[in-house]
Amino acid sequence: MTSAAPDGAGEPGEPLRGRFRDFQASLDRADGGRRRRQSGRPATKGRGKGGREAGEQVNVPPVGFRSYYGRPILKAPVWKHDIPAYLFAGGLAAGTSLVAAGAQLTGRPGLRRVGRWAALGAVSASTYFLIHDLGRPERFHHMLRVVKVTSPMSVGTWILAAFGPAAGLAAVAELAPRLPRRGPLGLARRVVPPVGNTAGLVAATVAPALATYTGVLLADTAVPSWHDAYPDLPFLFAGSALAAASGVALIAAPAAETGPVRRLALAGAAVELVGGRRLERLGLTSEPYRQGRSGGLLRAGRVLLAAGVAAALLGRRSRVVSALSGAALLAASLATRFGVYEAGVASARDPKYTVVPQRERLDQNGAAARR
C-alpha cells in the first residue's frame, strides 16, 4: 500500500516547480513592500480584476535612452563627405542636362553648350565621388553585374551608367563645328551633331530619375530623419537640382539666352523650399533639420536660395549680378545636400530619434487594436 503523494508532487519535477513558485511569490511580496515604503503611502487593499489582491499603482519613471556599453542603438552612417558631394554633383548633372535639352529645343546654342558641358563635368565628378567612397573602382563594375529593382543603390547605379555615356556624347558633339569640313573628319562634322542631339534628349529623359533617386536611397535606410522623410526628400532634391543648374547657366551662358533659366530658378526654389518646410514637420525626427550643424546648413541654404532667386529676377541686365546670383544658387544647393546628410547622421547617433517614434507607433497600434 502506497502513501498518497504530497500536494504539488503528483509528477516528476513538480516539487521543484512548486518551490520555484514559492520563491518567486516571496520576491514579489518583498518587492511590493519595498515600493510601498518608497512611495511613503500605505497600500490600499482590495480585490482587483480576477479576484486578485490589488496594491497601489506606483508611477515608474520612464526608461532612459541607453544602450549596451553606451553605444548608439543605430550605427551612424560611415560615409564620408564624398556622399553629400555625390548627391550634389548628381543633382547638378541632372538639372544641367534638362537645361541643355530645353535650350536645344528652343534654339539657344550658347545655353545648350553650357548645359551639356556642365552635365558631363558634374556626372564625371559624381562618378568619382561614388567610386572613391566605395574604396575600390571595381566595386562599381561589380554593381553592374546584376539588376535589383528593389535596391535603390542598384537602380541608381544603372541610372548613372545610362546617363553618363549619353551626357558625354552630347557634350562631345559640341566640338563638331571645330572639325575640318572635308575628309573623314568632315563626315564626322556632319554626323555627330544629330547624334549629339539624340543623346542629349536621352540624357534629359533619364535626368529626373538621376535627380530624385538619391532621396529614395537615403530614405531606404534605417536612419530616422531620412527614413521618415521618404515622401519629401525626392522633391527637395529635385528642386535643389533645378536651382543648381540655373546657377551654372546664369554664370556661364550668354545673358540673352537665360530668360527661361531665371524662371526655372524660381520654380526650383519653390519646390525646394516647400520640401524643406515639410521636412521640418515630421515630428520628433525633424529636430535635426532645425537644430545643430545640420539645421545651420539648411538655414544658410534657404537664405542663399532666396538671395539667388531675387538677384536672378532683378539683375537681368547685369552680368555681374547674374553671376553672383548663380554662385548663390550653387552654394544653396550644396548647403542643402550637406545639411540633409548631417541631419541623418545626427539622428542616428541619438537613441531618442529611434526609440520614441517606435513607442508612439506601438501605442497607436495598441489603441487601434483595443477599438
C-alpha positions in Angstrom: 0.0 0.0 0.0 1.5 3.3 -1.1 1.0 6.5 0.7 -0.6 9.5 -1.1 1.8 11.9 -2.8 2.1 15.3 -1.1 0.3 18.2 -2.6 2.2 19.6 -5.6 4.2 16.4 -6.1 1.9 14.5 -8.5 4.5 14.1 -11.2 8.3 14.2 -11.6 9.7 17.7 -11.4 6.6 19.1 -9.7 8.2 19.7 -6.3 10.9 21.8 -7.9 8.4 23.9 -9.8 6.4 24.4 -6.6 9.4 25.6 -4.7 10.3 28.0 -7.6 6.7 29.4 -7.5 7.0 29.9 -3.7 10.4 31.6 -4.2 9.0 33.9 -6.9 6.0 34.8 -4.8 8.3 35.8 -1.9 10.3 38.0 -4.2 7.1 39.7 -5.4 5.9 40.3 -1.9 9.3 41.8 -0.9 9.4 44.0 -4.0 5.8 45.2 -3.3 6.8 46.1 0.3 9.9 48.0 -0.9 7.8 50.0 -3.4 5.2 50.9 -0.8 8.0 52.1 1.6 9.5 54.2 -1.2 6.1 55.8 -2.0 5.6 56.8 1.6 1.9 55.9 1.5 0.2 52.8 2.8 -1.1 50.3 0.2 -4.8 50.1 -0.3 -6.1 46.6 -0.1 -8.9 45.2 -2.0 -9.8 42.8 -4.7 -8.8 43.7 -8.2 -9.8 42.2 -11.5 -10.0 38.4 -11.4 -10.2 38.3 -7.6 -6.5 39.2 -7.1 -5.4 41.5 -4.3 -4.7 44.9 -5.8 -2.0 47.2 -4.4 -1.3 50.8 -5.0 -0.3 51.7 -8.5 3.2 53.2 -8.5 4.4 55.6 -11.2 7.7 54.3 -12.6 9.9 56.9 -14.3 10.4 56.3 -18.0 13.3 54.3 -19.1 16.3 56.3 -20.3 17.7 56.1 -23.8 20.6 53.9 -23.0 22.2 51.0 -24.9 24.8 48.4 -24.1 28.1 49.9 -23.2 26.8 53.4 -24.0 26.8 52.7 -27.7 24.1 54.2 -30.0 21.1 52.0 -31.0 21.8 52.6 -34.6 25.2 52.6 -36.3 25.7 56.1 -37.8 26.4 56.2 -41.5 30.1 55.5 -42.2 30.0 57.6 -45.3 32.4 60.5 -45.5 31.8 63.8 -47.3 32.1 62.0 -50.7 28.5 61.1 -50.4 26.9 64.5 -49.9 29.3 65.7 -52.7 28.0 62.9 -54.8 24.4 63.9 -54.1 25.1 67.5 -55.1 27.1 66.6 -58.3 24.4 64.1 -59.4 21.6 66.6 -59.0 23.7 69.2 -60.9 24.3 66.8 -63.8 20.6 66.0 -64.0 19.5 69.7 -63.9 22.0 70.9 -66.4 21.1 68.2 -68.9 17.4 69.3 -68.7 18.6 72.9 -69.3 20.6 71.8 -72.3 17.7 69.8 -73.7 15.4 72.8 -73.3 17.9 75.1 -75.0 18.3 72.6 -77.8 14.6 72.5 -78.5 14.2 76.3 -78.3 17.3 77.3 -80.4 19.6 78.6 -77.7 23.1 77.2 -78.7 25.1 79.1 -76.1 22.9 77.8 -73.3 22.8 74.3 -74.8 26.6 74.2 -74.9 26.9 75.3 -71.3 24.3 72.8 -70.1 25.9 69.9 -71.9 29.4 70.5 -70.7 28.2 71.1 -67.2 26.3 67.9 -67.2 29.3 65.9 -68.4 31.6 67.5 -65.8 29.1 67.0 -63.0 28.3 63.4 -63.8 32.1 62.7 -64.0 32.5 64.2 -60.6 29.6 62.3 -59.3 31.0 59.0 -60.5 34.4 59.9 -59.0 32.8 60.6 -55.5 30.8 57.4 -55.6 33.8 55.2 -56.6 36.0 56.9 -54.1 33.6 56.2 -51.3 33.3 52.6 -52.4 37.0 52.3 -51.9 37.9 50.2 -54.9 36.9 51.1 -58.5 36.0 47.5 -59.4 33.1 47.6 -56.9 31.2 50.0 -59.2 31.7 47.5 -62.0 30.5 44.6 -59.8 27.3 46.5 -59.1 26.5 46.5 -62.8 26.6 42.7 -62.9 23.1 42.5 -61.5 19.8 44.4 -61.7 17.9 44.5 -58.5 14.8 46.7 -58.8 14.1 46.5 -55.1 17.5 48.1 -54.3 17.8 51.9 -54.8 21.6 51.6 -54.9 21.4 49.0 -57.8 18.8 51.1 -59.7 20.8 54.3 -59.1 24.0 52.6 -60.4 22.2 51.7 -63.7 20.7 55.2 -63.9 24.2 56.7 -63.6 25.6 54.2 -66.1 22.8 55.1 -68.6 23.1 58.9 -68.1 26.9 59.2 -68.3 27.5 58.0 -71.8 24.5 59.9 -73.2 25.7 63.1 -71.5 29.2 62.5 -72.7 28.2 62.0 -76.3 26.0 65.1 -76.2 28.9 67.2 -74.9 31.5 65.9 -77.3 29.1 66.8 -80.2 29.7 70.4 -79.3 33.2 70.0 -80.7 31.9 69.1 -84.2 32.0 72.7 -85.6 35.7 72.8 -84.9 36.4 69.8 -87.2 37.6 70.2 -90.8 34.9 70.4 -93.5 36.5 67.8 -95.8 37.7 64.3 -95.5 36.7 61.7 -92.8 36.6 64.4 -90.2 34.2 66.4 -92.4 31.9 63.5 -92.4 32.1 63.4 -88.6 31.3 67.1 -88.6 28.0 66.4 -90.3 27.1 63.2 -88.5 28.0 64.0 -84.9 25.6 66.9 -84.2 22.4 64.9 -84.9 23.7 62.0 -82.8 24.6 64.5 -80.0 21.1 65.9 -80.2 19.6 62.5 -79.7 22.0 61.7 -76.9 21.1 65.0 -75.2 17.4 64.1 -75.2 18.2 60.6 -73.9 20.1 62.2 -71.0 17.3 64.6 -70.3 14.9 61.6 -70.2 17.0 59.9 -67.6 17.7 63.1 -65.7 14.6 63.2 -63.4 15.4 59.7 -62.1 19.0 60.8 -61.5 17.9 63.9 -59.6 15.5 62.1 -57.3 16.7 58.5 -56.8 19.3 59.7 -54.2 16.4 60.9 -52.0 14.9 57.4 -52.2 18.3 55.9 -51.5 18.6 57.8 -48.2 15.0 57.2 -47.2 15.5 53.4 -47.7 17.9 53.3 -44.7 17.1 52.9 -41.1 18.3 56.4 -40.2 15.3 58.0 -38.6 15.4 61.5 -40.1 16.0 60.1 -43.6 13.5 57.2 -43.3 10.6 59.4 -42.0 11.2 61.9 -44.8 10.7 59.4 -47.6 7.8 61.3 -49.3 9.7 64.6 -49.3 13.4 64.0 -49.9 13.0 63.3 -53.7 11.1 66.6 -54.2 13.6 68.5 -52.1 16.5 67.1 -54.2 14.6 67.8 -57.5 14.1 71.4 -56.6 17.7 71.7 -55.5 19.0 70.2 -58.8 17.0 72.7 -60.8 18.2 75.6 -58.7 21.9 74.5 -59.1 21.5 74.0 -62.8 20.1 77.5 -63.1 23.0 78.8 -61.2 25.5 77.3 -63.7 23.6 78.8 -66.6 23.5 82.2 -65.0 27.2 82.2 -64.5 28.4 80.8 -67.9 25.6 81.2 -70.5 25.0 84.3 -72.7 22.8 86.7 -70.8 20.5 87.0 -73.8 19.6 83.3 -73.6 19.0 83.0 -69.8 15.4 84.2 -69.6 13.9 80.7 -69.2 16.7 79.8 -66.7 15.6 82.6 -64.4 12.1 81.3 -64.3 13.4 77.8 -63.8 15.4 79.1 -60.8 12.2 80.4 -59.3 10.4 77.1 -59.9 13.2 75.1 -58.4 13.5 77.3 -55.4 9.7 77.0 -54.7 9.9 73.2 -54.9 13.0 73.1 -52.6 11.5 75.5 -50.1 8.2 73.5 -49.9 10.2 70.3 -49.5 12.4 71.8 -46.8 9.4 73.0 -44.8 7.8 69.6 -45.0 11.0 68.1 -43.5 10.6 70.3 -40.5 7.1 69.0 -39.8 7.9 65.3 -39.4 7.6 65.4 -35.6 10.5 64.4 -33.4 12.7 63.3 -36.2 12.5 66.7 -37.8 14.6 68.2 -35.0 18.0 67.6 -36.7 16.7 69.6 -39.7 16.2 72.6 -37.4 19.0 72.3 -34.8 22.7 71.9 -34.6 25.1 71.9 -37.5 22.6 70.4 -39.9 20.0 73.0 -39.1 22.5 75.8 -39.6 23.4 74.4 -43.1 19.8 74.2 -44.1 19.0 77.7 -42.9 22.0 79.0 -44.8 20.8 77.2 -47.9 17.4 78.8 -47.7 19.0 82.3 -47.3 21.3 81.7 -50.2 18.4 80.3 -52.3 16.2 83.3 -51.7 19.1 85.8 -52.4 20.0 83.9 -55.6 16.4 83.9 -56.9 15.9 87.6 -56.1 19.2 88.6 -57.8 18.3 86.4 -60.8 14.9 88.1 -61.3 16.2 91.7 -60.6 19.6 91.5 -62.3 18.6 90.6 -65.8 20.7 93.3 -67.4 23.8 92.9 -65.2 26.3 90.2 -66.0 27.9 90.6 -62.5 24.6 90.3 -60.7 23.7 87.3 -62.7 27.0 85.6 -61.9 26.5 86.4 -58.2 23.0 85.0 -58.4 24.3 81.8 -60.0 27.0 81.4 -57.3 24.4 81.8 -54.6 22.1 79.2 -56.1 25.0 76.7 -56.4 26.1 77.3 -52.8 22.4 76.9 -51.7 22.2 73.5 -53.3 25.5 72.4 -51.8 24.4 73.5 -48.3 21.1 71.7 -48.7 22.8 68.4 -49.6 25.3 68.6 -46.8 22.6 69.7 -44.3 20.4 66.7 -45.1 23.4 64.4 -44.8 24.4 65.9 -41.4 20.8 65.7 -40.1 20.7 61.9 -40.9 24.0 61.3 -39.1 22.8 63.3 -36.0 19.5 61.3 -35.8 21.4 58.0 -36.0 23.7 59.0 -33.1 20.9 60.0 -30.7 18.8 57.0 -29.5 15.7 59.1 -28.8 15.0 59.5 -32.5 14.8 55.7 -32.8 13.1 54.8 -29.5 10.4 57.5 -29.1 8.8 57.1 -32.6 8.8 53.3 -32.1 7.0 53.7 -28.8 4.5 56.0 -30.3 3.7 53.6 -33.1 3.3 50.8 -30.6 0.9 52.9 -28.5 -1.1 53.8 -31.6 -1.3 50.2 -32.8 -2.4 49.1 -29.3 -5.1 51.7 -29.1 -6.3 50.7 -32.6 -6.4 47.1 -31.5 -8.4 47.9 -28.4 -11.1 49.6 -30.5 
